[in-house]
């Protein structure tokens, strides 16, 4: 089995990764939303659009 992050051979201690570093890289991808599963549900699309509009409004306001 190869590490899904770098392709190196896995180590039992960090399986399915080869090192703690690759495990941390994978965790960071989960935490920042890189592994998000897209949804086509209308409620999700509307919520995402509302979030984008709110973020744009926040960036236009002076601090």
MDTraj code that builds the backbone (N, CA, C; nanometers):
import mdtraj as md
import numpy as np

residues = "UNK UNK UNK UNK UNK UNK UNK UNK UNK UNK UNK UNK UNK UNK UNK UNK UNK UNK UNK UNK UNK UNK UNK UNK UNK UNK UNK UNK UNK UNK UNK UNK UNK UNK UNK UNK UNK UNK UNK UNK UNK UNK UNK UNK UNK UNK UNK UNK UNK UNK UNK UNK UNK UNK UNK UNK UNK UNK UNK UNK UNK UNK UNK".split()
xyz = np.array([
    [0.0846, -0.1172, 0.0000],
    [0.0000, 0.0000, 0.0000],
    [0.0895, 0.1239, 0.0000],
    [0.0515, 0.2233, -0.0767],
    [0.1271, 0.3483, -0.0844],
    [0.0539, 0.4618, -0.0145],
    [0.1293, 0.5571, 0.0334],
    [0.0761, 0.6752, 0.1000],
    [-0.0094, 0.7542, 0.0002],
    [-0.1319, 0.7906, 0.0371],
    [-0.2168, 0.8663, -0.0554],
    [-0.1690, 1.0101, -0.0781],
    [-0.0795, 1.0599, 0.0064],
    [-0.0319, 1.1971, -0.0082],
    [0.0907, 1.2043, -0.0991],
    [0.1926, 1.1210, -0.0706],
    [0.3182, 1.1318, -0.1467],
    [0.3519, 1.0090, -0.2295],
    [0.2819, 0.8980, -0.2075],
    [0.3053, 0.7780, -0.2860],
    [0.4132, 0.6854, -0.2315],
    [0.4775, 0.7207, -0.1201],
    [0.5804, 0.6358, -0.0595],
    [0.5151, 0.5156, 0.0093],
    [0.5960, 0.4158, 0.0417],
    [0.5455, 0.2986, 0.1126],
    [0.4945, 0.3401, 0.2507],
    [0.3872, 0.2778, 0.2949],
    [0.3292, 0.3134, 0.4246],
    [0.4095, 0.2534, 0.5393],
    [0.3939, 0.3136, 0.6556],
    [0.4560, 0.2667, 0.7790],
    [0.3418, 0.2295, 0.8728],
    [0.3528, 0.1135, 0.9388],
    [0.2435, 0.0640, 1.0229],
    [0.1977, 0.1673, 1.1260],
    [0.2912, 0.2399, 1.1844],
    [0.2566, 0.3379, 1.2876],
    [0.1657, 0.4488, 1.2339],
    [0.1813, 0.4854, 1.1062],
    [0.1067, 0.5979, 1.0483],
    [0.0063, 0.5537, 0.9415],
    [-0.0147, 0.4244, 0.9276],
    [-0.0997, 0.3722, 0.8217],
    [-0.2316, 0.4464, 0.8118],
    [-0.2765, 0.4893, 0.6990],
    [-0.2326, 0.4556, 0.5642],
    [-0.1261, 0.5501, 0.5089],
    [-0.0634, 0.6268, 0.5950],
    [0.0382, 0.7229, 0.5514],
    [0.1785, 0.6700, 0.5755],
    [0.2768, 0.7394, 0.5216],
    [0.4158, 0.6981, 0.5383],
    [0.4819, 0.7678, 0.6565],
    [0.4231, 0.8784, 0.7015],
    [0.4851, 0.9558, 0.8092],
    [0.3801, 1.0425, 0.8782],
    [0.4204, 1.0980, 0.9901],
    [0.3331, 1.1911, 1.0604],
    [0.3075, 1.3160, 0.9788],
    [0.4067, 1.3564, 0.8998],
    [0.3920, 1.4755, 0.8162],
    [0.2782, 1.4562, 0.7152],
    [0.2784, 1.3412, 0.6457],
    [0.1727, 1.3169, 0.5474],
    [0.0359, 1.3045, 0.6154],
    [0.0319, 1.2473, 0.7345],
    [-0.0934, 1.2409, 0.8095],
    [-0.1424, 1.3815, 0.8428],
    [-0.0496, 1.4700, 0.8800],
    [-0.0865, 1.6082, 0.9114],
    [-0.1329, 1.6833, 0.7868],
    [-0.0694, 1.6578, 0.6729],
    [-0.1110, 1.7212, 0.5470],
    [-0.2543, 1.6792, 0.5145],
    [-0.2839, 1.5504, 0.5324],
    [-0.4185, 1.5010, 0.5064],
    [-0.5202, 1.5650, 0.6003],
    [-0.4852, 1.5740, 0.7290],
    [-0.5737, 1.6380, 0.8262],
    [-0.6005, 1.7835, 0.7885],
    [-0.4979, 1.8549, 0.7457],
    [-0.5149, 1.9951, 0.7053],
    [-0.6103, 2.0064, 0.5863],
    [-0.6030, 1.9121, 0.4947],
    [-0.6952, 1.9142, 0.3804],
    [-0.8390, 1.8955, 0.4259],
    [-0.8604, 1.8085, 0.5250],
    [-0.9955, 1.7912, 0.5791],
    [-1.0425, 1.9183, 0.6474],
    [-0.9544, 1.9783, 0.7267],
    [-0.9941, 2.0947, 0.8052],
    [-1.0203, 2.2186, 0.7205],
    [-0.9478, 2.2346, 0.6078],
    [-0.9709, 2.3542, 0.5263],
    [-1.0763, 2.3335, 0.4187],
    [-1.1354, 2.2150, 0.4123],
    [-1.2452, 2.1904, 0.3193],
    [-1.2037, 2.1398, 0.1834],
    [-1.0789, 2.1036, 0.1639],
    [-1.0348, 2.0529, 0.0344],
    [-1.1027, 1.9224, -0.0032],
    [-1.1439, 1.8447, 0.0960],
    [-1.2071, 1.7165, 0.0705],
    [-1.3592, 1.7248, 0.0755],
    [-1.4161, 1.8415, 0.0653],
    [-1.5608, 1.8573, 0.0740],
    [-1.6297, 1.7864, -0.0428],
    [-1.7411, 1.7247, -0.0138],
    [-1.8198, 1.6563, -0.1159],
    [-1.9220, 1.7555, -0.1694],
    [-1.9219, 1.7798, -0.3001],
    [-2.0173, 1.8761, -0.3554],
    [-2.1613, 1.8274, -0.3418],
    [-2.2518, 1.9215, -0.3237],
    [-2.3927, 1.8884, -0.3099],
    [-2.4722, 1.9645, -0.4147],
    [-2.5757, 1.9010, -0.4622],
    [-2.6640, 1.9667, -0.5590],
    [-2.8006, 1.9970, -0.4984],
    [-2.8130, 1.9781, -0.3690],
    [-2.9397, 2.0067, -0.3020],
    [-2.9655, 2.1573, -0.3071],
    [-3.0845, 2.2000, -0.3438],
    [-3.1138, 2.3435, -0.3563],
    [-3.0855, 2.4226, -0.2291],
    [-3.1122, 2.3622, -0.1123],
    [-3.0872, 2.4344, 0.0130],
    [-2.9383, 2.4622, 0.0306],
    [-2.8545, 2.3657, -0.0058],
    [-2.7104, 2.3827, 0.0075],
    [-2.6582, 2.4898, -0.0873],
    [-2.7110, 2.4926, -0.2074],
    [-2.6672, 2.5921, -0.3056],
    [-2.7039, 2.7318, -0.2570],
    [-2.8262, 2.7484, -0.2068],
    [-2.8694, 2.8788, -0.1564],
    [-2.7851, 2.9216, -0.0365],
    [-2.7547, 2.8303, 0.0531],
    [-2.6722, 2.8623, 0.1700],
    [-2.5320, 2.9026, 0.1273],
    [-2.4770, 2.8345, 0.0278],
    [-2.3438, 2.8686, -0.0211],
    [-2.3431, 3.0061, -0.0857],
    [-2.4445, 3.0378, -0.1619],
    [-2.4528, 3.1699, -0.2245],
    [-2.4669, 3.2793, -0.1197],
    [-2.5467, 3.2542, -0.0175],
    [-2.5618, 3.3512, 0.0911],
    [-2.4290, 3.3735, 0.1625],
    [-2.3534, 3.2670, 0.1834],
    [-2.2229, 3.2775, 0.2505],
    [-2.1258, 3.3584, 0.1664],
    [-2.1262, 3.3386, 0.0362],
    [-2.0378, 3.4141, -0.0531],
    [-2.0750, 3.5619, -0.0508],
    [-2.2034, 3.5912, -0.0571],
    [-2.2479, 3.7306, -0.0535],
    [-2.2113, 3.7968, 0.0789],
    [-2.2258, 3.7258, 0.1878],
    [-2.1903, 3.7801, 0.3197],
    [-2.0409, 3.8062, 0.3284],
    [-1.9608, 3.7164, 0.2736],
    [-1.8155, 3.7339, 0.2757],
    [-1.7755, 3.8545, 0.1908],
    [-1.8415, 3.8734, 0.0794],
    [-1.8108, 3.9887, -0.0059],
    [-1.8502, 4.1176, 0.0641],
    [-1.9620, 4.1185, 0.1347],
    [-2.0047, 4.2371, 0.2081],
    [-1.9044, 4.2713, 0.3174],
    [-1.8521, 4.1682, 0.3854],
    [-1.7555, 4.1895, 0.4929],
    [-1.6244, 4.2464, 0.4414],
    [-1.5830, 4.2075, 0.3211],
    [-1.4554, 4.2568, 0.2677],
    [-1.4668, 4.4007, 0.2198],
    [-1.5864, 4.4470, 0.1936],
    [-1.6045, 4.5823, 0.1440],
    [-1.6207, 4.6834, 0.2567],
    [-1.6409, 4.6372, 0.3794],
    [-1.6587, 4.7273, 0.4926],
    [-1.5227, 4.7687, 0.5482],
    [-1.5067, 4.8970, 0.5816],
    [-1.3803, 4.9388, 0.6422],
    [-1.3692, 4.8856, 0.7842],
    [-1.2497, 4.8618, 0.8280],
    [-1.2277, 4.8085, 0.9642],
    [-1.2179, 4.9208, 1.0626],
])
top = md.Topology()
chain = top.add_chain()
for i, resn in enumerate(residues, 1):
    res = top.add_residue(resn, chain, resSeq=i)
    for name in ("N", "CA", "C"):
        top.add_atom(name, md.element.get_by_symbol(name[0]), res)
traj = md.Trajectory(xyz[None], top)
